[in-house]
Amino acid sequence: MRFFIMPAVLMTDVINSDIGGQTPWPDDVQLFQPDETSQILLPDSANCLSVQAYLKMCNLKYEVVYTHNAEDMSPSGKVPFIKCGAFLVPELDNIIVHVQSKDISLTADLDSVQKADMRAFMSLVNYILFNAELYITWCDPEVYDKVTWPRNSSVYPWPLCYILTYNKRQRILKRLKALHWYDKKSLEDVYVEVYNCCKALSDRLGDQNFFFGDKPTELDALVFAHIFTIISTPLPTNKFAGIIRNFSNIVSHCQRIEKMFFVPTNE
């Protein structure tokens, strides 16, 4: 099983210059993402859910703002991003750094070896599951024709719907080609990658409630988001969901986090 080290977080210099870094988490934080009912696609849905899960695990308040041009508003061109005080912070890795700058951490009890292990597994999830989601969304002809094209183009007038969807697809294919996924892997090869990733996660989780100890970390948020999104998103081609269901502890982990952080209580 290959592991890939995540690149350094690009927001570090910004965070270091934030004189409000020691201020409390604002009450009016907004999380911007595409509309879930008509626009958002599988990879972006997983990324947005991972940030929501992480913020909930940190017990931090936020409001979700749905907007069709969230990607254009984002500093990195990717979703989600949060507006926290004077700062726009995009994507999970940068948001984690921003939260930690306020002395809030899910990994304070982990030692350096455990933290390195956690980052390696996060890198694995980002490399395998995210790229697999991109592949099925933008490379599988049936999924593209029946799901990707209608949803991505639905919020734009003609001819922008054609131009922007085409341009986005070209950017994603370029990424997958650079990683030798688009030109070197068939859909069956991608299924094997997903199986091996889930096997590694299942072996690491074992019979624990969470990946590290008795409390969730950002790895739990990331895995939950991708697993939940894959098994709950209706697609004409979604063998990924069947692969995941072979690993009962991963499915139970997903259900546990959903119940803990996303199912309303009667209190």
C-alpha positions in Angstrom: 0.0 0.0 0.0 1.4 3.3 -1.1 1.3 6.4 1.2 1.7 9.9 0.0 2.8 12.8 2.2 0.5 15.8 2.1 2.0 19.1 0.9 2.6 21.9 3.4 -0.5 23.9 4.1 -0.4 27.1 2.1 -2.3 29.2 4.7 0.5 29.1 7.3 1.9 32.5 6.4 -1.5 34.0 6.5 -2.4 32.5 9.8 0.9 33.6 11.3 0.1 37.2 10.4 -3.4 37.0 11.8 -3.3 39.3 14.8 -6.7 37.9 15.7 -5.4 34.4 15.8 -5.8 34.3 19.6 -9.3 35.7 19.4 -12.3 33.3 20.0 -14.1 31.6 17.2 -16.6 34.1 15.9 -20.3 33.4 16.2 -21.0 34.3 12.6 -18.7 32.0 10.6 -20.1 31.1 7.2 -19.3 28.0 5.2 -19.8 28.5 1.5 -20.5 25.6 -0.9 -22.5 24.7 -4.0 -26.2 23.9 -3.7 -26.7 20.3 -2.6 -30.0 19.6 -4.4 -29.2 20.7 -7.9 -25.5 21.5 -8.4 -23.0 19.8 -6.2 -21.1 16.8 -7.5 -19.6 13.8 -5.7 -16.0 15.0 -5.0 -17.1 18.5 -3.9 -19.9 17.0 -1.8 -17.3 14.9 0.1 -15.0 17.9 0.6 -17.8 20.1 1.9 -19.0 17.4 4.3 -15.5 16.8 5.6 -15.2 20.4 6.7 -18.7 20.4 8.2 -17.9 17.2 10.2 -14.5 18.6 11.4 -16.1 21.8 12.6 -18.9 19.9 14.4 -16.2 17.7 16.0 -14.5 20.8 17.3 -17.9 22.1 18.5 -17.6 25.2 16.5 -20.6 27.2 15.2 -21.0 27.9 11.5 -23.8 28.6 9.0 -23.8 26.9 5.6 -24.4 29.3 2.7 -25.3 27.7 -0.6 -24.3 29.6 -3.7 -23.9 28.5 -7.3 -20.7 30.5 -7.7 -18.9 29.2 -4.5 -15.9 28.0 -6.6 -15.5 31.4 -8.1 -15.7 33.1 -4.7 -13.1 30.7 -3.1 -9.5 32.0 -2.8 -8.2 28.6 -4.1 -11.0 28.1 -6.6 -12.1 25.0 -4.7 -14.9 24.3 -2.2 -15.8 24.7 0.5 -14.4 27.8 2.1 -15.2 29.6 5.3 -15.5 33.3 6.1 -14.1 33.6 9.6 -13.8 37.2 10.7 -11.8 39.0 8.0 -10.4 35.8 6.5 -11.6 33.5 3.7 -10.1 30.1 4.3 -10.5 27.4 1.7 -10.4 23.6 2.0 -10.1 21.2 4.9 -6.3 21.4 5.4 -6.2 25.2 5.6 -9.3 25.3 7.8 -7.6 22.9 10.2 -4.6 25.2 10.5 -6.8 28.2 11.0 -8.8 26.4 13.8 -5.5 25.2 15.4 -4.2 28.8 15.4 -7.0 29.5 17.9 -5.8 26.8 20.2 -8.5 24.3 19.2 -7.3 20.9 18.3 -8.7 17.3 17.9 -5.2 15.8 18.1 -3.7 17.4 21.3 -3.6 14.0 23.0 -1.7 12.3 20.1 2.0 11.8 20.1 4.2 12.7 17.1 4.1 9.2 15.7 0.4 9.0 15.9 0.1 12.4 14.2 2.4 11.3 11.4 0.3 8.1 11.0 -2.9 10.2 10.9 -1.5 12.5 8.2 -0.4 9.5 6.1 -3.9 8.0 6.2 -5.4 11.4 5.3 -3.0 11.6 2.4 -4.1 8.1 1.3 -7.8 9.1 1.4 -7.2 12.3 -0.5 -5.1 10.5 -3.1 -7.3 7.4 -3.6 -10.9 8.2 -2.7 -10.9 11.8 -4.0 -9.3 10.9 -7.3 -11.6 7.9 -7.7 -14.6 10.3 -7.2 -13.2 12.6 -9.8 -12.7 9.7 -12.2 -16.2 8.3 -11.9 -17.7 11.8 -12.0 -15.8 13.2 -15.0 -14.5 10.1 -16.9 -17.3 7.6 -16.9 -19.5 8.4 -19.9 -22.8 7.3 -18.3 -22.2 9.2 -15.1 -21.0 12.3 -17.0 -24.0 12.3 -19.3 -26.7 11.6 -16.7 -25.4 13.3 -13.6 -22.3 15.5 -14.1 -23.2 17.5 -17.1 -26.8 18.2 -16.0 -25.9 19.2 -12.4 -22.8 21.2 -13.2 -24.4 23.2 -16.1 -27.8 23.7 -14.4 -27.0 27.0 -12.7 -25.5 28.7 -15.8 -27.2 30.3 -18.7 -26.4 29.2 -22.3 -23.7 29.3 -23.6 -21.9 29.6 -20.3 -23.3 26.2 -19.2 -21.3 24.6 -22.0 -18.2 26.7 -21.7 -17.7 26.4 -17.9 -18.5 22.7 -17.8 -16.1 22.0 -20.6 -13.4 24.0 -19.0 -13.8 22.4 -15.6 -13.7 18.9 -17.2 -10.5 19.8 -19.0 -8.9 21.0 -15.7 -9.9 17.8 -14.0 -8.7 15.5 -16.8 -5.4 17.4 -16.8 -5.0 16.6 -13.1 -5.9 13.0 -13.5 -3.5 12.7 -16.5 -0.7 14.2 -14.4 -1.3 11.6 -11.8 -1.5 8.8 -14.5 -5.1 8.0 -13.6 -6.8 9.1 -16.7 -4.4 7.6 -19.3 -3.1 4.7 -17.3 -6.1 3.4 -15.3 -9.3 1.7 -16.4 -12.4 1.9 -14.3 -11.6 -1.6 -13.0 -8.1 -0.4 -11.9 -9.8 2.4 -10.0 -12.1 -0.1 -8.2 -9.0 -2.0 -7.1 -7.5 1.2 -5.7 -10.6 2.0 -3.8 -10.7 -1.6 -2.4 -7.1 -1.4 -1.3 -7.7 2.0 0.4 -10.7 0.7 2.2 -8.8 -2.4 3.3 -6.0 -0.2 4.8 -8.6 2.0 6.6 -10.5 -1.0 7.9 -7.3 -2.7 9.2 -6.3 0.6 10.9 -9.7 1.1 12.5 -10.2 -2.5 13.7 -12.9 -2.7 16.3 -12.3 0.9 17.6 -14.9 3.6 17.5 -12.4 6.0 16.0 -9.1 5.7 14.3 -7.1 7.1 17.2 -8.4 6.4 20.7 -11.8 7.2 22.0 -12.2 10.6 20.3 -12.6 11.6 16.7 -9.8 13.4 14.8 -9.7 15.1 11.4 -9.0 11.7 9.9 -12.4 10.5 11.2 -14.0 13.6 9.7 -12.4 13.0 6.3 -13.1 9.3 6.1 -16.7 9.8 7.2 -17.3 12.4 4.5 -16.0 10.3 1.7 -17.6 7.1 2.8 -21.0 8.7 3.5 -21.0 10.6 0.2 -20.1 7.6 -1.8 -22.7 5.2 -0.3 -25.5 7.8 -0.2 -25.1 9.4 -3.7 -27.3 7.8 -6.4 -25.3 7.2 -9.6 -25.9 5.1 -12.6 -22.5 3.5 -12.0 -21.5 3.3 -8.4 -19.7 0.0 -7.7 -17.7 2.0 -5.2 -20.6 1.8 -2.7 -20.6 -2.0 -3.1 -16.9 -2.2 -2.4 -17.2 -0.1 0.7 -20.0 -2.2 2.1 -17.5 -5.1 2.2 -16.0 -3.4 5.2 -18.6 -3.4 8.0 -16.4 -1.5 10.5 -15.9 1.4 8.0 -19.7 1.5 7.4 -20.4 1.4 11.2 -17.8 4.2 11.7 -19.7 6.3 9.2 -23.0 5.6 10.8 -21.6 6.4 14.2 -20.3 9.8 13.2 -23.5 10.6 11.4 -25.5 9.8 14.5 -23.2 11.7 16.8 -22.9 14.9 14.8 -25.6 15.2 12.2 -28.8 13.6 13.5 -30.8 16.1 15.5 -31.5 15.1 19.1 -34.8 15.6 21.1 -33.0 17.8 23.6 
